[in-house]
Amino acid sequence: MVPELAGVWVRGLAAARRNPQPVEVAWGLRVDVGRTRERARHVLLRSDAAAVRAAAATADEPNIWIKAFVEPEQGSAWLGPGWQYRGTEFVMTTALTNPTLRVPDGYTLSTEETDSVIHVRARTAEGDVASAGYATVNDGVAVMDRVATYPEHQRRGLGTLVMEALAVAAVERGAHTAALGATDDGRALYESLGWTLLAPLAGFVHQP
């Protein structure tokens, strides 16, 4: 189940961030991001040494990323010199419901869709964005991304509100499951909201 859902997550994440769609390769998926700090991103759907080394062999310039469902120490050993471990994110999932949205006093909520990307914003009465997030839906799975609340508006339930609004919009578009990538701090928050850990994903960057 990890490779299947992880593949949908990678494709949805690329769409949400308006990156090129992933290309299937022997070890998983490659996203040609094309930015200075991230030329390409390889997400390995196999976690064996041969897959890790095969992906690394294609890195012919700096800032190629490999993300793999491996222990950081093991990944570093397989990759060898020229690769730096850059932390682990946590791929998480949950079954979607259709909650009743309760907007705190002093805020408004909007949901828009552009090129199949759902964008939810919570705004102040003055129109300033206080919290926001994105999602895409593919094969019944909603991929949620970049859910954030500005510090001065935190602890008012806005992050949860945005997540719930994304869920409502995704269910309307046929989604029954959601996935996201969380930081270590974010993992605790999402677990408190009923999300479960699918697998940790270690990140490495080519810096020869």
C-alpha positions in Angstrom: 0.0 0.0 0.0 2.9 2.4 0.7 4.2 2.5 -2.9 0.7 2.8 -4.4 -0.5 5.7 -2.1 3.0 7.3 -2.1 2.9 7.4 -5.9 -0.5 9.2 -5.8 0.9 11.6 -3.2 3.9 12.5 -5.4 1.7 13.2 -8.4 -0.7 15.2 -6.4 2.1 17.2 -4.8 3.5 18.0 -8.1 0.1 19.3 -9.3 -0.5 21.3 -6.2 2.9 23.0 -6.6 2.5 23.4 -10.4 5.6 21.3 -11.0 5.9 19.1 -14.1 4.1 15.8 -13.7 6.3 13.0 -12.4 8.0 10.6 -14.9 8.0 6.9 -14.1 11.5 5.4 -13.7 12.7 2.0 -12.6 13.0 3.0 -9.0 10.0 5.2 -8.6 9.1 8.7 -9.8 11.2 11.6 -11.0 9.9 15.2 -10.9 11.9 17.7 -13.0 11.5 20.7 -10.8 14.0 22.9 -12.6 14.9 25.2 -9.8 18.4 26.2 -8.7 18.0 24.6 -5.2 16.1 21.6 -6.6 16.9 20.6 -10.1 15.0 17.3 -9.9 13.4 15.1 -7.2 13.5 11.3 -7.2 11.0 9.7 -4.9 11.9 6.0 -4.6 9.0 3.6 -4.4 11.5 0.8 -3.8 13.7 0.9 -0.7 16.5 -1.5 -1.6 20.2 -0.6 -2.2 20.0 -1.2 -5.9 17.2 1.3 -6.3 19.0 4.0 -4.2 22.2 3.6 -6.1 20.5 3.5 -9.5 18.8 6.8 -8.7 22.1 8.3 -7.5 23.9 7.3 -10.6 21.7 9.7 -12.7 22.7 12.7 -10.6 25.1 14.6 -13.0 24.8 18.1 -11.3 24.3 19.5 -7.8 20.9 19.9 -6.1 19.4 16.6 -7.3 17.2 15.2 -4.5 16.5 11.7 -3.6 13.7 10.9 -1.2 13.4 7.3 0.0 11.6 5.2 2.5 14.8 4.2 4.3 16.6 4.8 7.5 18.8 7.9 7.1 22.0 6.0 8.1 21.3 3.3 5.6 20.5 5.7 2.8 23.7 7.7 3.5 25.7 4.5 3.4 24.2 3.4 0.1 24.6 6.9 -1.5 28.2 7.5 -0.4 30.2 10.7 -0.7 28.6 13.7 -2.4 25.2 13.2 -0.8 23.9 15.0 2.3 21.1 13.9 4.5 18.6 16.8 4.8 15.9 15.5 7.2 12.9 13.2 7.2 9.3 14.1 6.4 6.4 11.9 7.3 3.9 10.7 4.7 0.5 10.6 6.5 -3.0 9.5 5.6 -6.5 9.7 6.8 -10.0 8.7 5.8 -12.0 11.8 4.7 -15.2 12.9 6.3 -17.5 15.8 5.4 -17.3 18.0 8.6 -19.5 21.0 9.4 -17.4 24.1 9.1 -17.4 26.6 11.9 -15.6 29.8 11.1 -14.3 31.8 14.1 -15.7 35.2 14.7 -13.8 37.9 12.8 -12.8 35.7 9.9 -14.2 34.6 6.6 -13.5 31.5 4.6 -13.2 31.0 0.8 -12.6 28.0 -1.4 -11.4 28.4 -5.0 -10.2 26.0 -7.7 -7.8 26.8 -10.5 -6.5 24.2 -12.9 -7.7 21.4 -10.6 -5.8 22.9 -7.6 -8.1 23.7 -4.6 -7.1 26.8 -2.6 -8.7 27.5 0.7 -8.1 30.8 2.6 -9.2 32.1 5.9 -9.2 35.9 6.0 -9.6 38.6 8.6 -12.4 41.2 8.4 -9.9 43.5 6.7 -9.2 40.9 4.0 -5.8 39.8 5.1 -5.0 36.1 4.7 -4.6 34.5 8.1 -4.4 30.8 7.1 -4.4 28.9 3.8 -3.8 25.6 2.2 -3.9 23.7 -1.1 -5.2 20.3 -2.3 -5.6 18.2 -5.4 -7.7 15.1 -6.0 -6.6 12.1 -8.1 -7.8 8.5 -8.0 -10.0 9.2 -5.0 -7.1 10.6 -3.0 -6.8 14.2 -1.8 -3.2 15.5 -1.5 -3.0 18.4 0.9 -0.1 20.8 0.8 1.2 24.0 2.3 -1.3 24.3 5.1 -0.1 27.2 7.2 -1.3 29.9 9.6 0.4 33.2 10.2 1.9 33.4 13.8 -0.4 36.2 14.9 -3.5 34.1 14.0 -2.4 30.8 15.5 -4.2 28.9 18.3 -7.6 30.0 17.0 -8.5 26.9 15.1 -7.8 28.3 11.7 -5.4 25.6 10.6 -8.0 22.9 11.5 -10.6 25.0 9.7 -8.5 25.1 6.5 -7.9 21.3 6.7 -11.6 20.7 7.1 -12.5 23.0 4.3 -10.0 21.2 2.0 -11.6 17.9 3.1 -15.1 19.2 2.2 -14.0 20.4 -1.2 -12.1 17.1 -1.8 -15.1 14.9 -0.8 -17.2 16.9 -3.3 -14.8 16.0 -6.0 -14.9 12.2 -5.2 -12.0 11.8 -2.7 -12.3 9.3 0.1 -8.7 9.3 1.4 -6.2 12.1 2.0 -2.4 12.2 2.1 0.2 14.7 3.0 3.9 15.1 4.0 4.5 16.5 7.5 7.5 17.8 9.4 8.3 16.3 12.8 6.3 19.1 14.5 3.5 18.8 12.0 3.2 15.1 12.5 2.1 15.5 16.1 -0.5 18.1 15.1 -1.9 15.9 12.4 -2.0 12.8 14.6 -4.1 14.8 17.0 -6.5 15.4 14.2 -6.8 11.6 13.4 -4.1 11.2 10.7 -1.9 8.1 10.8 1.7 7.6 9.7 2.1 5.8 6.4 5.9 5.9 6.4 8.9 8.2 7.1 10.6 9.5 4.0 14.3 10.5 4.3 15.6 13.3 2.0 19.2 13.5 0.5 20.6 16.1 -1.8 23.6 15.8 -4.2 26.3 18.3 -3.2 29.5 17.0 -4.9 
